[in-house]
């Protein structure tokens, strides 16, 4: 996890790097997301965004801007005590496909409020997300995480993007359900982890229009299949993932 920006293999990143030149034109037309609300995955398994913690439903569709994915490092204080507020002392990020950053090249930060202790750099990954359906349709948010669960979820998504680049380079933006999974931790009990469930792929400029009865309409996104179920062997079925209303 310390070298998350390695993304498994240099060959895999080469596929994304090869797209950079062709997609620069599109990238220049993308909106500036500075100041966009932050998208967060809570410890109870829910997705929320903004200061008011507006909830995102599992069935809502969201597009993740492939060109916005950035990897790198973030440095936070680690002050002792319950309820103590920590501060971000800096971050260093590069676009997906660029040469990865190594922790050894980053400056040393100390916390003057904690006996001048050296603060650790943690691996971080981020991306811009836009809701395509539901009550927040059209809203753009920013996802940034240093958690192991969040980084693993983004790693799986990047792997899928790389495969999609080979299969259909015209449609490389994943349309996902923001979902979650859980496991039982020995010390903390049930622990939730974020999941990006890809249900469709669209081009960088959005869903392709189609002609219907002489009228140009937006191509509908593929609808996901019914939730997978687990059979416990006694005829009862339990949903594989947690649903929210």
N, C-alpha and C positions, 0 to 999 in steps of 0.2 A: 504493500500500500504506500510505502514511502516514495516509490517511483511511479505513481499512478499515471503520470504523463507519458510513460513509455508505451501504454496502450497495447501491450502484448507483443507487438512486433513492428519493426520499422517498415516492413513490407506492407502491412495493413495501412499504416499512415500514409504511405506513398500514394495509395489510391486516392485518398482525400486530397493530398497535396497537389496531385495532378489536376484537380478540378479548380484550383484557386485562380489560375489565370482566366479561365473561361467564365468564372462566376464573379469576377471583380466588378463587372458592369452592373450586375444585379445587386451586389453588396452595397454599392454607392447609393442605390435608390432606397435602401432600407431605412425605416424611421429610427431616430435616435431614442434609445431606451433609457437614457440616464434619467433618474427620477421615477422610473416605473415601479409599481408596488412589488414587494418581494413575495415570492411564492414559497411556502414553507410546508414541510411535512411534520406534523405534531407527534408527540409520543403516544397519543391515543389512536394513531392510525388515520387521522383525518388530514386532508389537504386544505389549507387556507391561504389567503393572501391579504396584504394591506394591513393598516393599523387597526382596522375593525375586525380582523380575522374573518373575512367573508369566506364562507365554506364553498368548496368545489365538490360537486357530486361525482360519483364514479362514472355515471353515464355521460357526463359532459365531454365533448371532444375538444382537444387542444392540439395545435401544431407547434412543433419545436423547430425553431430556425436553425438549420444545420450549420449555416455560416457563422452563427453567433456563439457556437460552443467554444469555450476557452478553458484551458487547463493551466495549473500553476500552483501557487502557494499563498497561504494567508497566515499572518502572525498575530496571535491573540495573547493577552495577559492571562495568567492563571492564578488569580488571587484566592487565598484560602478564606474559608468562612461561608456560611449559608446565606444566600441572597445577595452576595457581593457582586457588584456590576463589573464585568470585564470589558476591556477596550480592545479594538482592533488597531494594531500599530503599523500595519502596512500589508500590502499584497502585491504579488507579481504574477501576471497572467499573460499567456500568449494564445493566439488562435489555434484551433485544431489544424494539424498539418504542419505547423511551424516546428522548428527545432525545440525539443523539450528543455525546460529549465531544471537545473539541479539545485538541491538545497545548499550545497557547498558554496555556490556563487552568490547567495543572498546575504545581505548585511545582518549583523547581530543587533537585536533590539533588547533593551532592558526596561524593566518596570520600576520607575522611581517610587511607586506607591507600594511596592512589595520587596523592600530591601534590595532594590536594584537587580532583581533576579533576571536571568536570561530567559527570554520568551521563545517558545518553540514555534518553528514554521510547520504548518500542517498542509498536506496536499488538499487542493481545492479544484472544483470544476463548476462551470456555470453555463447557462444558456437562456435565451429569450424564448418565452412561451406566449402564444396567442390563443385565446379561447374561440372556438368555431361554432359552438352551440351552447344552449343553456342560458341561464339568466345573465351570464357575464360575457355573452357573445361579443366579440370585437375588442375585448379588453386585453391589453398586453401586459405581461408581468415578467419578472426576472427571477430565475432560480439559481441559487448559489449555495453550495454545500461543502463542508469539510468532514461530514460524517462518513463512516465506513459504509453504512447502508446506502446513502445517497450516491457515493462515488461508485459503488458496485452497480447500482441501477443505471447510472449514466454510462458505465463501461459496457454493459450489455446493450444499451441503445446504440452506442457508437459502433459496436460490432455489427449490429443490424444495418446501420447506415452504410458501412463499408461493403457489405454484401449487396445492398441495394445499388450502390454505385456501379458495381460490375453488371448487375442484371438490368437496370433501367436508370441510366444516368440522368434522364429527363425528369424523373420524379424522385427526389432525394430528401424531401421534407417529411418526416414521420408525423402521422396523425395518431394521437394516442388517447387512451383513457388514463387519467391519473389515479392510480390504485395503490394498494398496499398488501403486504403479506406479513406473517408473524412467525416467530419461533419462541420456544421456551428457554430463557436464559437461566442458568443455575442460580445466579445471584439476584437478578432483577425480575424474574418471572417472564410473563408474556411480553415480548419485545416486537414492535412493529418496524417494518422496513418498507421504503417506497418502491413502487413498481411502475414502469412506463409500459403499458400494453399497446403495442402497435396494431392498429386496425386498418390503416390505409397509408398511401404515399401520394403526395401531390408535388407539383413543381414549385420552384421558388416564388413564383408570382401568384400562387394560390391555385384553387381548383380550376381545372380547364372548363371553359364554357362549351355547351353542346346546343345544337339547334333542335328545337321542339316545335313542330307545327309553324315553322317560319319565325319563331321567336327565340332569341338567344337566352338561354337560362344557364345558371351555374350548375355544373356537374355535381350530382349528389355524392357525398362520401359514402364509402362502403359501411354498412351497418355490421356491428360485431355479432358473432354467433352467440348462442345462449351460453351462460356461464358453465364451465366445466364442473362436474360433480364428483364427489368421492363416495363410493359404495363401501359401507362398513362391513359388508358380508352378511348382514341381517335384513337386507331389503330397504334399510333407511338410507337416504342420501342427504349429504350435507354440502352446502356451497363451499367451493374451494377458497373463495376469497370473501372478505367482509364487504357487505353492501351498506350504503348509506341512503337515507331518504331525505 
